[in-house]
Each structure stands twice: as structure tokens, then as C-alpha cells.
């Protein structure tokens, strides 16, 4: 066996072992780099117009976005999750804005009417970056990150969202930046004092869809995977 074939054989074995380990640990890939088959448009049966696979990433290009109303351009996961870990990588252009939501219901007008949001942002050039409550990694408008942990714009960032019952953690590039408890008196008071008080079911669901938010910028996502936890 030549060195080339031997190296190829080793690579196949290692890849197979990695896939087996991933399956045994409960992780499920939500993007294979080729097809947006694990997602669809909010209140739609197919992928929302404007999202494409570009160079192995889920990318908002805006191409083909419908102009009729209502327009739902956020992507929702096909499955719903209660307690889970969700890992993902994201990148935004200068001034870019997006978000990851969870426990989202399609019984309401918009994704943010029910789902808390892990903020995705270019802090340096977007106005939301001036307020820690709406900066990268924040629980949008409710909990500020403990520190600024986002990489410079144009670089990839690693995100991790942990939801275990009422307990929620936001991790950004290996740093736990936000931690909070849902459905507590403190949570209820916080929501009541925010803009989310207009939507009575905000943050109350115990399970729901994951969401990749469309906010006009060419956001990119890759290496998305999720596992359910007890």
C-alpha cells in the first residue's frame, strides 16, 4: 500500500470514528455544508427565500426574498427542543446583526414574540453594540454579557447555547458570557420591564424551534449541531 493510499485509509477511519463518537454522544448535525435540509422558513414548508448555501455555510444573501406580506425570513429548525445544547459558528460583515432564538412557537406573529435571543452582532459598527444589553452574546435586551468575547468582524465566532430546564447559558468563543433562569420571579419582573412585555407568551415556552434570525445583514453560519439533554 502506498503512503498516499495509507493516508487516505487512515483519514477514512478517523472520520468514521468521529462520526460514530458524535452519534453515540447524541449530537445531531443541523447542516452538512451542502443543503439547508434541517431548516425551513418561519410558518413555511420550505427554506425562506434569501437564504443560500455559500461556500459551505448557511448565508443570508437576500436573493429571492419575497416582497409580499407577511414575509417570514427567519429560519426555524424542523424539530423542536426543550432541554438541549446547541453549538454553532457565526460570522457577520461590518455592522452585521442576527440572532439565535430558542423555544420559538409558530402560533404567534413573529419569532421574537416567544423566543429569547442569543445576540449575533458586530459590536463595533452596529448601534446595538453601544449597549451591553444588546451586544454580541447578550440575552437580547435582558442580560448583558459578562465580558466582550466576540472576535473582530469578518472572523468566525464559536457560539454555544445551553438550555437545561429553566437554566440557560450563553457561551461565546469558549467564555460563558451570560447565565440566567427562566420562569422565576426575577425573570418575570425583567420581562415586564422590557419591550417584551407586549407579548404575553415571550419566554414562557418549555420547548420550541431553534431560529436563525434574518436581520438584513449577510450573516453566515456553519458547524451547527444540537443534542438533547435530560
C-alpha beads as a LAMMPS data file, in Angstrom:
LAMMPS data file: protein, C-alpha beads

230 atoms
229 bonds

1 atom types
1 bond types

-500.0 500.0 xlo xhi
-500.0 500.0 ylo yhi
-500.0 500.0 zlo zhi

Masses

1 110.0

Atoms # bond

1 1 1 0.000 0.000 0.000
2 1 1 1.432 3.373 -0.989
3 1 1 1.768 6.196 1.501
4 1 1 -0.990 8.103 -0.284
5 1 1 -3.468 5.245 -0.035
6 1 1 -2.418 4.556 3.543
7 1 1 -3.016 8.190 4.495
8 1 1 -6.388 8.133 2.760
9 1 1 -7.363 4.959 4.585
10 1 1 -6.369 6.484 7.926
11 1 1 -8.413 9.599 7.157
12 1 1 -11.480 7.496 6.384
13 1 1 -11.067 5.535 9.613
14 1 1 -10.667 8.708 11.658
15 1 1 -13.676 10.363 10.014
16 1 1 -15.800 7.274 10.603
17 1 1 -14.682 7.126 14.226
18 1 1 -15.534 10.809 14.693
19 1 1 -18.987 10.307 13.183
20 1 1 -19.590 7.280 15.412
21 1 1 -18.486 9.191 18.509
22 1 1 -20.766 12.090 17.578
23 1 1 -23.729 9.770 17.114
24 1 1 -23.063 7.970 20.384
25 1 1 -22.829 11.273 22.280
26 1 1 -26.231 12.315 20.989
27 1 1 -25.067 15.176 18.790
28 1 1 -27.003 15.732 15.565
29 1 1 -25.686 17.916 12.752
30 1 1 -28.121 20.580 11.577
31 1 1 -26.085 21.481 8.499
32 1 1 -23.938 19.285 6.260
33 1 1 -22.372 22.144 4.309
34 1 1 -24.453 21.356 1.231
35 1 1 -28.151 21.595 1.982
36 1 1 -30.385 23.594 4.359
37 1 1 -32.479 20.478 4.871
38 1 1 -32.796 20.753 8.671
39 1 1 -34.368 24.208 8.471
40 1 1 -37.340 25.937 6.852
41 1 1 -38.865 29.365 6.845
42 1 1 -40.926 30.521 9.833
43 1 1 -44.532 29.482 9.109
44 1 1 -43.380 27.992 5.802
45 1 1 -42.835 24.475 4.481
46 1 1 -39.641 25.283 2.570
47 1 1 -36.487 27.306 3.169
48 1 1 -37.241 31.025 3.315
49 1 1 -36.184 32.993 0.249
50 1 1 -32.930 34.865 0.776
51 1 1 -31.012 32.022 2.441
52 1 1 -28.478 30.055 0.403
53 1 1 -25.587 27.673 0.840
54 1 1 -22.440 29.643 0.023
55 1 1 -19.018 28.034 0.304
56 1 1 -20.194 25.529 2.873
57 1 1 -22.140 27.997 5.024
58 1 1 -25.774 28.946 5.524
59 1 1 -25.715 32.525 4.267
60 1 1 -28.279 35.293 4.117
61 1 1 -27.869 36.779 0.636
62 1 1 -31.315 38.350 0.323
63 1 1 -31.722 36.860 -3.154
64 1 1 -35.234 35.681 -3.793
65 1 1 -36.669 37.167 -0.619
66 1 1 -40.434 37.543 -1.145
67 1 1 -41.818 41.053 -1.102
68 1 1 -45.461 40.257 -0.327
69 1 1 -46.714 40.466 3.252
70 1 1 -46.455 38.808 5.618
71 1 1 -42.826 37.982 4.952
72 1 1 -41.174 35.479 7.291
73 1 1 -37.476 35.242 6.537
74 1 1 -36.187 33.692 9.755
75 1 1 -35.194 30.030 9.575
76 1 1 -36.648 27.594 12.106
77 1 1 -35.398 24.105 12.900
78 1 1 -37.591 21.283 11.663
79 1 1 -37.628 19.741 15.127
80 1 1 -38.435 21.320 18.475
81 1 1 -36.247 21.184 21.573
82 1 1 -36.804 21.546 25.297
83 1 1 -33.515 20.987 27.147
84 1 1 -30.556 20.938 24.782
85 1 1 -27.079 22.102 23.813
86 1 1 -26.711 23.921 20.522
87 1 1 -23.283 24.681 19.087
88 1 1 -22.728 26.887 16.066
89 1 1 -20.220 29.172 14.359
90 1 1 -21.175 32.585 13.047
91 1 1 -19.680 35.471 11.120
92 1 1 -21.110 38.889 10.265
93 1 1 -19.974 41.712 7.963
94 1 1 -19.322 45.241 9.239
95 1 1 -22.452 46.453 11.017
96 1 1 -23.990 42.972 10.810
97 1 1 -26.846 41.809 13.031
98 1 1 -28.588 38.456 13.548
99 1 1 -29.543 36.165 16.411
100 1 1 -30.196 32.648 17.628
101 1 1 -33.585 32.126 19.290
102 1 1 -34.986 29.112 21.112
103 1 1 -38.329 27.774 22.393
104 1 1 -39.984 29.557 19.468
105 1 1 -43.648 28.887 18.681
106 1 1 -45.220 29.402 15.268
107 1 1 -48.577 30.211 16.867
108 1 1 -47.652 33.876 17.032
109 1 1 -46.822 36.631 14.572
110 1 1 -43.025 36.666 14.845
111 1 1 -40.214 34.520 16.216
112 1 1 -39.301 37.108 18.863
113 1 1 -42.801 37.022 20.328
114 1 1 -41.881 33.812 22.144
115 1 1 -38.164 33.062 21.814
116 1 1 -35.319 34.552 23.883
117 1 1 -32.353 35.522 21.719
118 1 1 -28.602 34.941 21.756
119 1 1 -27.451 38.172 20.094
120 1 1 -25.233 37.975 16.999
121 1 1 -23.643 41.356 16.219
122 1 1 -20.742 43.461 15.051
123 1 1 -20.400 45.489 18.245
124 1 1 -18.004 47.997 16.701
125 1 1 -20.203 49.298 13.893
126 1 1 -23.778 48.441 14.814
127 1 1 -25.702 50.801 17.099
128 1 1 -26.768 47.895 19.324
129 1 1 -23.123 47.365 20.213
130 1 1 -23.144 50.585 22.254
131 1 1 -25.471 48.993 24.808
132 1 1 -24.151 45.893 26.625
133 1 1 -27.713 44.537 26.856
134 1 1 -27.852 44.272 23.062
135 1 1 -24.212 43.462 22.325
136 1 1 -22.801 40.209 20.950
137 1 1 -23.546 37.243 23.180
138 1 1 -26.240 39.030 25.219
139 1 1 -29.639 37.614 26.026
140 1 1 -31.053 40.318 23.805
141 1 1 -32.282 43.367 25.758
142 1 1 -32.385 41.472 29.067
143 1 1 -28.948 40.182 30.151
144 1 1 -25.621 41.764 29.182
145 1 1 -22.570 39.569 28.614
146 1 1 -20.067 39.442 31.457
147 1 1 -17.337 40.498 29.035
148 1 1 -16.814 41.319 25.372
149 1 1 -15.784 37.986 23.830
150 1 1 -16.583 38.351 20.122
151 1 1 -13.789 38.150 17.568
152 1 1 -13.171 41.080 15.206
153 1 1 -15.705 41.475 12.422
154 1 1 -15.086 39.142 9.497
155 1 1 -13.698 36.383 11.722
156 1 1 -15.578 33.278 12.780
157 1 1 -17.007 33.041 16.281
158 1 1 -17.952 29.921 18.213
159 1 1 -21.295 30.034 19.994
160 1 1 -22.864 27.605 22.434
161 1 1 -26.361 27.789 23.866
162 1 1 -27.171 25.540 26.813
163 1 1 -30.781 25.209 27.983
164 1 1 -31.453 22.741 30.786
165 1 1 -34.935 23.175 32.176
166 1 1 -35.082 26.772 33.386
167 1 1 -31.302 27.210 33.332
168 1 1 -29.757 28.989 30.309
169 1 1 -26.130 29.708 29.439
170 1 1 -24.628 31.665 26.542
171 1 1 -21.041 30.806 25.609
172 1 1 -19.004 32.822 23.125
173 1 1 -15.566 31.703 21.962
174 1 1 -15.147 29.468 24.988
175 1 1 -16.287 32.079 27.538
176 1 1 -19.546 31.809 29.477
177 1 1 -20.862 35.332 28.999
178 1 1 -24.484 35.033 30.148
179 1 1 -26.324 32.846 32.672
180 1 1 -29.948 33.137 33.785
181 1 1 -33.023 31.244 34.965
182 1 1 -36.304 31.246 33.075
183 1 1 -39.736 31.480 34.723
184 1 1 -38.522 32.814 38.075
185 1 1 -39.915 35.954 39.766
186 1 1 -36.723 37.749 38.697
187 1 1 -37.238 36.665 35.082
188 1 1 -40.887 37.714 35.117
189 1 1 -40.004 41.140 36.505
190 1 1 -37.222 41.601 33.958
191 1 1 -39.514 40.803 31.029
192 1 1 -42.280 43.026 32.464
193 1 1 -39.869 45.965 32.438
194 1 1 -38.746 45.393 28.849
195 1 1 -40.241 45.757 25.380
196 1 1 -41.136 42.070 25.524
197 1 1 -43.969 42.774 27.959
198 1 1 -46.075 43.478 24.857
199 1 1 -46.013 39.766 24.017
200 1 1 -47.505 37.740 26.883
201 1 1 -46.033 34.390 25.794
202 1 1 -42.464 35.667 25.476
203 1 1 -40.015 33.345 27.229
204 1 1 -42.762 31.127 28.652
205 1 1 -42.491 28.095 26.385
206 1 1 -40.750 24.971 27.690
207 1 1 -39.874 23.761 24.202
208 1 1 -39.931 25.022 20.642
209 1 1 -37.956 25.666 17.494
210 1 1 -34.414 26.970 17.182
211 1 1 -34.206 30.045 14.958
212 1 1 -31.568 31.665 12.739
213 1 1 -32.681 35.272 12.501
214 1 1 -32.663 37.331 9.334
215 1 1 -31.894 40.948 10.151
216 1 1 -30.801 42.267 6.768
217 1 1 -27.072 41.541 7.038
218 1 1 -25.069 38.879 5.203
219 1 1 -24.713 36.675 8.271
220 1 1 -23.127 33.236 7.831
221 1 1 -23.499 30.076 9.926
222 1 1 -21.660 26.769 9.869
223 1 1 -20.909 23.738 12.061
224 1 1 -24.366 23.734 13.598
225 1 1 -25.111 20.772 15.821
226 1 1 -27.521 20.036 18.659
227 1 1 -28.059 17.380 21.300
228 1 1 -30.974 16.854 23.621
229 1 1 -30.203 16.644 27.332
230 1 1 -32.118 15.499 30.403

Bonds

1 1 1 2
2 1 2 3
3 1 3 4
4 1 4 5
5 1 5 6
6 1 6 7
7 1 7 8
8 1 8 9
9 1 9 10
10 1 10 11
11 1 11 12
12 1 12 13
13 1 13 14
14 1 14 15
15 1 15 16
16 1 16 17
17 1 17 18
18 1 18 19
19 1 19 20
20 1 20 21
21 1 21 22
22 1 22 23
23 1 23 24
24 1 24 25
25 1 25 26
26 1 26 27
27 1 27 28
28 1 28 29
29 1 29 30
30 1 30 31
31 1 31 32
32 1 32 33
33 1 33 34
34 1 34 35
35 1 35 36
36 1 36 37
37 1 37 38
38 1 38 39
39 1 39 40
40 1 40 41
41 1 41 42
42 1 42 43
43 1 43 44
44 1 44 45
45 1 45 46
46 1 46 47
47 1 47 48
48 1 48 49
49 1 49 50
50 1 50 51
51 1 51 52
52 1 52 53
53 1 53 54
54 1 54 55
55 1 55 56
56 1 56 57
57 1 57 58
58 1 58 59
59 1 59 60
60 1 60 61
61 1 61 62
62 1 62 63
63 1 63 64
64 1 64 65
65 1 65 66
66 1 66 67
67 1 67 68
68 1 68 69
69 1 69 70
70 1 70 71
71 1 71 72
72 1 72 73
73 1 73 74
74 1 74 75
75 1 75 76
76 1 76 77
77 1 77 78
78 1 78 79
79 1 79 80
80 1 80 81
81 1 81 82
82 1 82 83
83 1 83 84
84 1 84 85
85 1 85 86
86 1 86 87
87 1 87 88
88 1 88 89
89 1 89 90
90 1 90 91
91 1 91 92
92 1 92 93
93 1 93 94
94 1 94 95
95 1 95 96
96 1 96 97
97 1 97 98
98 1 98 99
99 1 99 100
100 1 100 101
101 1 101 102
102 1 102 103
103 1 103 104
104 1 104 105
105 1 105 106
106 1 106 107
107 1 107 108
108 1 108 109
109 1 109 110
110 1 110 111
111 1 111 112
112 1 112 113
113 1 113 114
114 1 114 115
115 1 115 116
116 1 116 117
117 1 117 118
118 1 118 119
119 1 119 120
120 1 120 121
121 1 121 122
122 1 122 123
123 1 123 124
124 1 124 125
125 1 125 126
126 1 126 127
127 1 127 128
128 1 128 129
129 1 129 130
130 1 130 131
131 1 131 132
132 1 132 133
133 1 133 134
134 1 134 135
135 1 135 136
136 1 136 137
137 1 137 138
138 1 138 139
139 1 139 140
140 1 140 141
141 1 141 142
142 1 142 143
143 1 143 144
144 1 144 145
145 1 145 146
146 1 146 147
147 1 147 148
148 1 148 149
149 1 149 150
150 1 150 151
151 1 151 152
152 1 152 153
153 1 153 154
154 1 154 155
155 1 155 156
156 1 156 157
157 1 157 158
158 1 158 159
159 1 159 160
160 1 160 161
161 1 161 162
162 1 162 163
163 1 163 164
164 1 164 165
165 1 165 166
166 1 166 167
167 1 167 168
168 1 168 169
169 1 169 170
170 1 170 171
171 1 171 172
172 1 172 173
173 1 173 174
174 1 174 175
175 1 175 176
176 1 176 177
177 1 177 178
178 1 178 179
179 1 179 180
180 1 180 181
181 1 181 182
182 1 182 183
183 1 183 184
184 1 184 185
185 1 185 186
186 1 186 187
187 1 187 188
188 1 188 189
189 1 189 190
190 1 190 191
191 1 191 192
192 1 192 193
193 1 193 194
194 1 194 195
195 1 195 196
196 1 196 197
197 1 197 198
198 1 198 199
199 1 199 200
200 1 200 201
201 1 201 202
202 1 202 203
203 1 203 204
204 1 204 205
205 1 205 206
206 1 206 207
207 1 207 208
208 1 208 209
209 1 209 210
210 1 210 211
211 1 211 212
212 1 212 213
213 1 213 214
214 1 214 215
215 1 215 216
216 1 216 217
217 1 217 218
218 1 218 219
219 1 219 220
220 1 220 221
221 1 221 222
222 1 222 223
223 1 223 224
224 1 224 225
225 1 225 226
226 1 226 227
227 1 227 228
228 1 228 229
229 1 229 230
